[in-house]
Amino acid sequence: IVRQTEAKLRLRGVGSGYFEGAGQKESSEPLQLCISCTSQEGYKTAVKGVEELLNRVYEEYRQFCRENQKPVPDLQINFTENQLVYSSRATFTGGAAADDDEGDASSKDKRKGKARATKREPVKTSDGAIDRGEPGPNAPPVHEIEKYIDERNEARRANNFPEADRIRQLLHSRGVALMDEPGGRGKGAEVTTWRYWRD
């Protein structure tokens, strides 16, 4: 699925083994598979592939239960979307990849040898500007977002990850999602892109 679509798949929640945030703990939410992708077509293909895979696994497990005289559970996929939306607000000047920032989890991938520094272009409008979405009612102005990104980048460079996570969470609570370039080095605006999001 990942090779076909360039989507990012991540297990989160209880029992996932995925540790996030400054506390490096599993989320207390139920186990879930998260899919993110920089293209709508790739996202739809990844979702379809995951649904087919899960349905096959569920059917194999039902068959196993029947063959072993165990109760057959009612397994079903609970699908929800948290769409991140783009809009034209600033001109794109770097090559930042869209890598969802969930508390700097890339260090886990590096330990497992999974990290790849791939650069993917963000969605742009016809005039070449980054499509960042429409700001929500609580969204800060662009200059404030960029100031927070620089402050967060400085905190990360100083290994002050609790402060970096605090800033990311503050922006997230105000309707701004951050994406860090894998292995990116440089100024905040060069290694971190952002977009507005809504529920």
Secondary structure, 3 states (H helix, E strand, C coil): CHHHHCCEEEEECCCCCCCECCCCECCCCCCEEEEECCCHHHHHHHHHHHHHHHHHHHHHHHHHHHHCCCCCCCCCCCCCCCCECCCEEEECCCCCCCCECCCCCHHHHHHCCCCCCCCCCCCECCCCEEECCCCCCCCCCHHHHHHHHHHHHHHHHCCCHHHHHHHHHHHHHCCEEEEECCCCCCCHHHHEEEEEECC
